[in-house]
Amino acid sequence: MTPTIEQLAMQVLVTAGTAKNSLYRAIAVAREQHQSLDLTACHDQLLAAHKVQTQMMAKMAAEDLPVTILINHAMDTLMAVQGNYELIMALGPDWH
């Protein structure tokens, strides 16, 4: 069965939230153990969230669906986590 637009939006939201959790957990572990930052889990989760976002956008275009608050929230959450990830990456090798 094809997921609904709401299910896709929730999947983006949950996966982006998991990526955020992974990002902050990786920072905490790196600080506590005095080792380099491993952002692999966060990166993989962001890729998964973007993949679902692409599916969601394609479904919206194909079915001429309106943008809802849930869709806005999902995309905003993904964008915020992606920005945090990119900021950490931009800080350089001392952070990752």
MOJO-V498308 format. One line per field, one symbol per residue. ss: DSSP state (~ for helix, > for strand, _ for the rest). phi: phi as a letter, one per 40 degrees, with the letter a starting at -180 (. if undefined). burial: I if it has 9 or more other ideal C-beta (glycine too) atoms within 8 Angstrom, else O. A space follows every 10 residues. Layout:
# MOJO-V498308
ss->???
phi->???
burial->???
This chain:
# MOJO-V498308
ss->____~~~~~~ ~~~~~~~~~~ ~~~~~~~~~~ ~~~______~ ~~~~~~~~~~ ~~~~~~~~~~ ~~~_____~~ ~~~~~~~~~~ ~~~~~~~~~~ ______
phi->.ccccccccc cccccccccc cccccccccc ccbfbccbbd ccdccccccc ccdccccccc ccbfcccbcc cdcccccccc cccccccccc chccba
burial->OOOOIOOIII IIIOIIIIII OIIOOIIOII OOOOOOIIIO IIIOIIOIII OIIOIIOOII OOOOOOOIOI IIIIIOIIOI IIOIIOOIIO OOOOOI
